[in-house]
Amino acid sequence: MAGCLYIHIPFCIKKCVYCDFYSIPFNLEITHKYVEALCAEIEFKRHIACDLKTIYIGGGTPTLLSEPDILKVINTIKENYSVLPSAEITIEANPRTINEKKADMLLKSGINRLSIGAQSFIDRELTVLGRSHNANDALKALRGARKAGFNNISIDLIYAIPGQSLDDWIYSLKTAVKLSPEHISAYELTPEKNTPLYRDIQEGRIIMPDEELISEMYYKCIDTLTENGYIHYEISNFAKPNYTCLHNINYWERGEYLGIGAGAHSFVNDKRTGNVRDAVHYIESISKGKIPVSEEIEVRGDEALKENIFLGLRKTEGLDISRLPKIKDMLKTKAVKELLLHGLLEIKDNYVRLTRKGLLLSNEVIVRVLSEIESSHPS
Amino acid sequence: MEKNIRNFSIIAHIDHGKSTLADRLLEFTGALSDREMSEQVLDSMDLEKERGITIKAHAVRLKYAADDGKDYILNLIDTPGHVDFSYEVSRSLASCEGSLLVVDATQGVEAQTLANTYLAVEHDHEIIPVINKIDLPGAEPERVKEQIEEAIGIDCSEAIPASAKEGIGTKEILEAIVKKIPSPSGHNDSPLKALIFDSWFDNYQGVIVLVRVFDGIIKSGMRIRLMSANKDYEISKVGVFTPKMQDVDQLASGEVGYVIAGIKNVSDTKIGDTITDANKPADRPLAGYKEIKPMVFCGLYPVETHQYEDLKTSLEKLRLNDSSFSFEPETSTALGFGFRCGFLGLLHMEIIKERLEREFALSLISTAPTVIYRLTGMGGKEIYVDNPSSLPERFLKIEEPFVKVAIFVPQTYVGQIFELCQEKRGVQKDFSYISKDRMLIVYELPLNEILWDFYDRLKSVTRGYASMDYEFIGYKESDLVKLDILLNGEPVDALSLIVHKDNAYYKGRQIAEKLRGIIPRQLFEIAIQAAIGGKVIARESVKALRKNVLAKCYGGDITRKRKLLEKQKEGKKKMKQIGKIEIPQEAFLSVLQVKE
């Protein structure tokens, strides 16, 4: 039974150049129908989750939803699943869509955690990213949320933006620190295929910062934030003590979760499923009483172990060796010994984890470790 | 002695329409119904169809009722269309009395056509020019006729305009074959002499041999002798291809067909050998038999070492069908256990490699192709070296194979050709006009230099307008050295090559630079060095990898992340591990792709 719930709201005012997430332009009529469909899916799946300890409303831009729509979604959740009193209930917000009044409404609806997509505090960089807000909007959004009474706020930041210098990055980091959010996510800008950014790079119109600079930015980020009281608890995530994001930690620990909405993913009973991404298709299918599943994969045995490894190693505390007895054998393989020797992995207090150097090479490390699992079980 | 037999082949450049024409002839004479016609019947191997070239020779018997009221048997002997197989071509031509010379009306005469036509003329063929593709908008039949007359010296006043695609000219071609090509001479009562012009292995019947009977009669039950192999067999079946296999009682002098005689190994049925009656042998075999030797060598290694046995079995199976390539076990410190394989030429090499990968599902690494060098050791003893890594440090003399290359090219590009041949250490031998604006350029070049992207460069400097042909002329002494490539100080034997001393520095630098681009960044820095006789002449480095991380694990879409990691893992699997360094397969061929 899943204890974590994800709700996807695929609407945006404007598409960002680097985003390959499914989203469509905001439109009142579709939005209304979509919310109806969400509520219907929640009801269909009322037996799949209970005693919710986290709820995450992500997007797109969920804060585009009107007050009645948000209340409707939250209330439908509460009617169909029991929500623990201590539950972490997050909503993602674009700075332009949040002010004190809106924040007050969200708080009253039961939402207690706000994740603001600030991305940068330099206007030029926000333009490069194709964001619809400026640095000032982000500051205002955060102050508004604080005034309304939010005491668990997260800020998203992006580095490796074309044209960004190390000093630029430090400026955004320090600005974020001054605002003192409880949580900071710092993501490297990754050009995904089928995005305008990717095409611009391919065609030479935009040049990405080089690997050395990006590495420096990453380490600068870790150092600046940890010096200011944040705990580095996952490759790209930092939190003040007791403010880690429980919803995301559940993903990395392979906990079960239920996803609702177009393109939302679930993991229940060893099965990973995903709904269709197209919102119109989603609405139509739900209205006919059918959940539009586009992919379903069962993950057991070695595949499950592999997931445990590549998800668990994302956390800086690493993998608890005592919890996964199979990992013990893996640690004796030549590949892992080499990674230990190269200083990419370390074993401490019965945990195996990526080192500071290994964090930036996590794919390289994980691929080597996963290959060992395969070669010890010839298929 | 049959007077109503005509044996002929078709000479054409690649894409000039040989296979389509063969199809039309089959169709017209009713050899195949429309339903049975699959495009280009004669090219039966998948590879042949895909590449549009004929690899193995075939022979088809057609029945034709001519305008003179008589019935004729026409034997179409299909020939391979590539210089690598010129010996097979010559044996096929020896089996006929005439040829159709098919030239594309939009393209004109090409080097390959010229070479094969000369070969046909040497075999006293009656040659019937066919100007194909006259239906195309760019067709210039008159200009092409002129070209054939000037370049080859063949009368084109009766050349047949045709379009094999549209079926134009098919009947005229068949009539010309009957009227112009002489019927075969020979005597049924003389001792048997049959020429082997092709053979292949069939899983059910053993080796199937294609023959042209010159004298005598060959029939089932007969004891035959293969004269150069000096082996006797008893014939179980003789027959003809119509193109379906059809057994007949006998093949008499002048006829073409197959012989099955319980032969287990194609290497016993050498192309060009003569079959005779074991009880009443001919005193001399037919002229022209040659032992064919591989000219181009490369190492073939399984990517995954456990596939070594599979590779061995596959090579053995392939050799059942193709006795012209050779293989011997070889060990490389870098690549492990593999085979040094010899081929007739580069195309032959590519075909064998592709068949191994496709038909036997093997994943292979091939080292850069090399020619075979003749070495005179310090003691004066001659040895042949087909692997650069086995070149001894000291020797008296080293010689390399030279070829005579004939290039056909529009006059505009002559300068570029000179430059290219000069750079490839060529010596000009001839230079003449074959028509108003086309030239024939003849160079002597080291064969090794042709392996180095010569053909691609020729095509690119002439925008595809040049065509070429070459023949082996012998060994000549050259100033050659061994160029070694070292990774982190360790020589990688599979990357060594033999180069001319004058080019060695340049090539060393280029290869090191090229490898720097191919070898991906790894957990440690990699030093790439090129060295001659222990002296480092070039150095590059691949910096250590700093960053390979998924910044974000979007929402709950874990499957997508797993797929991404799987993809990276697959990429790694395709690499060859040498020491601790992972090298992509293409690195081993990169030494060839150095632009000059």
Interface residues (C-beta under 8 A of the other chain):
Chain A: Y6 H8 F21 G58 Y187 E188 L189 T190 E211 E212 I214 S215 Y218 I235 S236 N248 Y251 W252 Y257 G259 A264 H265 S266 F267 R272 G274 E295 I297 K306 E307 F310 L311 R314 H342 L344 L359 L360 L361 S362 N363 E364 I366 V367 L370 S371 E374
Chain B: L523 F524 L545 R546 K547 N548 V549 L550 A551 K552 C553 Y554 G555 G556 D557 I558 T559 K561 R562 L565 Q568 K569 K572 K573
